[in-house]
Amino acid sequence: MTSLSPIQLATLSAALAIAGAAGAGADAQTTADPTASSALAQHSPSPPDMPAIEGMTPTEVTRMAPMAALPPDIVVTGARVRRQTSLVASGAVLSGEELAARARSTIGETLAHQPGISSTAFGPSASRPVLRGFQGERGRLLIDGVGTLDVSNTSPDHAVALNPLVADRIELLRGPAALLYASGSNGGVVNTVSGRIPRRAPAGIEATTQLGYGSAATEASFGARVDAPLGGLWVAHFDSQYLRGDSVETGGFILAPIERAVAAAAPDPAIARLARLRGPLPNTGFQTWEVGGGLSAVFGGGHAGFSLSNYGNQYGLPTRLSLDPATPQPDTYIALNQLRIDGRFEVDLPAGPLSTLRGRFAWADYRHFEIVRGGPISAAFRNLGYESRVEAVFGRHAWRATLGASYADRDFKVLGAAPLLPPNRTRQYALFALHDLDLGRLKLEGAVRFDQSDVRAVVDPILRNPPLGRGFGVWAISGGANYALVPQWKLALNASYLERAPVVEELLTQGIDPGTQGQLIGNPALPIERSWGIEAVLRGQGRWGSATIAAHYTDFSSYIFPAETGALVQGLPVFAFTVAPARYWGIEAQGRVPIARWHGVAIAGDALVDYTEATLAGGAPVPRIPPLRLLAGMSATASRLDGRAEIEWTTPQSRVAAFETPTRGFVMVNLSLAWKPLPRLSRLQLRLVANNLFDAEARRHASFLKDFAPLAGRDVRLSARLGF
């Protein structure tokens, strides 16, 4: 048989999916229910105001309304559409007006105010979410159910090839449903739902354009989106986004207190001046652009289509200010580009045991260059990635079973005078099954997944590494239940056993990494990471408001992490990947209460608290665990004007690992105001957001660069959005 390249496989899969699915659904009805659509578009979180959409398939729901219009208590990722109160595990959804207000250029900072989530905070352009203290592959990132196909898990200085500003909604999954997508994501799976492959046929051309400005980085942005029916079954989509900014202004000092004290005591006047450095974070200017288009055949029972997109990002890495004149650290910037092809089909079948068949694939050519300011390219990263999956859903009412398989292929190379990794290739095959049973007051879920990962690396003439060929077979099992104690209160319990194969970055990294600002040493002999965990969630919802309390515990018999050794190479710390037992536990609580209604204005208050503690065998803390955080806010909502004020208090983190520095706490005050000025033009919205209003000096403890790169200071953001 002639072998096909990933691009040929992608093109062939798209053609077969569109032809087969369009033919299967050509005779189906495409008429949406206008009553249900109106109810969804003007949603309320209270169940009496919502149509009964729980248990529907995504196809059934999107016939009623676009994904972006679904309320935030609805979760669409997984086997069937669920309310968050019916899930057997905790999770989070960011959508609608909250997503519009929280969206930033990075997925990490976009999600940083959700319960249990912090960020790696590597400047304004590179930030992944930190989920209950877990980073990297323990918190997998997806775009419409498949991976981002970038190298952001290699190092925290690598940006995620994902633009939250064009997302319809972002969902965090945990528990059994997460095993549809990953085997070792202890923190959860983050899925960004986009509209790039249309799921529904609009009545006419739908378009949105948005302009934005942010003061902290003198940031300017422009975005546009168009969805248009082409006649018959066909729907086209186009979107584009441009974003640029200068070095970001910070609140307070650039250096953390310990580093300031060292700098102030230095005999070199240039080093001593660093102790007083404030204002712009050096070398953090950025420019990002993205353009994408898609085409779908949309019919009554589903859709099938593909999209093509190109993402570019050029950004500076925050300067690690050297306190030793003998070891100056050069400024570096990254020039990134990813060309990506995506395809998806989903068909609801009218009869028989098989109720839904869905498939997904993505292929991407990713590359970025790390360039010394005024000097040469220090490294070139090239990643050719492919991922595909197919799912079959059986059952139609109380019981449903999802059976599926996936395949991923990653061909990764780093070229340069000091490559961080030898040329390597990872292939991963997976089989998974998810069963859920709805018995009314009791809902049960169980899932099992098996992954086979094969890692191969050849000899690099510069690194002089030995060749590597290892295979890992890992299992993951999870089960849970959700029980309605009374109509307004539900208790969920879930437990899991997870295995995770070490990734190539943990096995093979050798050399100085600009992201960790240190020397990394991989360990080719690392074993499979194994853990078991349990979680309990209590949720309540009614006219009085809503409340959620979640407690979680995870025990690792073999936990893989980069331990700081205490040694220095070229003035940078040395981190060696090692394995040890570890325990994580934590708690999250949030609630919302309506306070009053006055002259058509609804006033409500909300609060959130989260805390995670992680300990290695012997009692030493796991490095870079976020501290206790409290967030409280008050909102006022009217027909044309919405406002919100909130205060975020992050406590100091003094529970630190060896060679890790403590982090001071901080308090931020944020304000936002959204206004629809013209009653006859309801889709025109002006938004004013003031983040860190009092210019606090703030650092995220999970960041490798926290002592040299604080968060943005006062940031006043203005935007105008017009839809028609």
Sequence and secondary structure as in RCSB ss.txt:
>XXXX:A:sequence
MTSLSPIQLATLSAALAIAGAAGAGADAQTTADPTASSALAQHSPSPPDMPAIEGMTPTEVTRMAPMAALPPDIV
VTGARVRRQTSLVASGAVLSGEELAARARSTIGETLAHQPGISSTAFGPSASRPVLRGFQGERGRLLIDGVGTLD
VSNTSPDHAVALNPLVADRIELLRGPAALLYASGSNGGVVNTVSGRIPRRAPAGIEATTQLGYGSAATEASFGAR
VDAPLGGLWVAHFDSQYLRGDSVETGGFILAPIERAVAAAAPDPAIARLARLRGPLPNTGFQTWEVGGGLSAVFG
GGHAGFSLSNYGNQYGLPTRLSLDPATPQPDTYIALNQLRIDGRFEVDLPAGPLSTLRGRFAWADYRHFEIVRGG
PISAAFRNLGYESRVEAVFGRHAWRATLGASYADRDFKVLGAAPLLPPNRTRQYALFALHDLDLGRLKLEGAVRF
DQSDVRAVVDPILRNPPLGRGFGVWAISGGANYALVPQWKLALNASYLERAPVVEELLTQGIDPGTQGQLIGNPA
LPIERSWGIEAVLRGQGRWGSATIAAHYTDFSSYIFPAETGALVQGLPVFAFTVAPARYWGIEAQGRVPIARWHG
VAIAGDALVDYTEATLAGGAPVPRIPPLRLLAGMSATASRLDGRAEIEWTTPQSRVAAFETPTRGFVMVNLSLAW
KPLPRLSRLQLRLVANNLFDAEARRHASFLKDFAPLAGRDVRLSARLGF
>XXXX:A:secstr
     HHHHHHHHHHHHHHHHHHHHTTS     HHHHHHHHT  SSGGGS   TT  HHHHHTTS GGGS TTEE
 SSSS EEGGG SS  EEEEHHHHHHH  SSHHHHHTTSTTEEE  BTTTB  EEETTB GGGEEEEETTEE  S
STTT TTS  S  GGG SEEEEE GGGGGGT SS TTEEEEEE SSS  S  SS EEEEEEEEETTTTEEEEEEE
EEEEEETTEEEEEEEEEEEE S EEEEESS HHHHHHHHT SSHHHHHGGG EEE TT  EEEEEEEEEEEEEET
TEEEEEEEEEEEEEEE      S TTS    EEEEEEEEEEEEEEEEE SSSSEEEEEEEEEEEEEEEEEEETTS
 EEEEEEEEEEEEEEEEEE SSSEEEEEEEEEEEEEEEEESSS SS  EEEEEEEEEEEEEEE SSEEEEEEEEE
EEEEEEE   TTT    EEEEEEEEEEEEEEEEEEETTEEEEEEEEEEEE   HHHHH EEEETTTTEEEE  TT
   EEEEEEEEEEEEEETTEEEEEEEEEEEEEEEEEEEEEEEEETTEEEEEEEEEEEEEEEEEEEEEEEEEEETT
EEEEEEEEEEEEEEEETTS B SS    EEEEEEEEE SSEEEEEEEEEE  B    TT   B  EEEEEEEEEE
   TT TTEEEEEEEESTT      TT TTTTT   B  EEEEEEEEE 
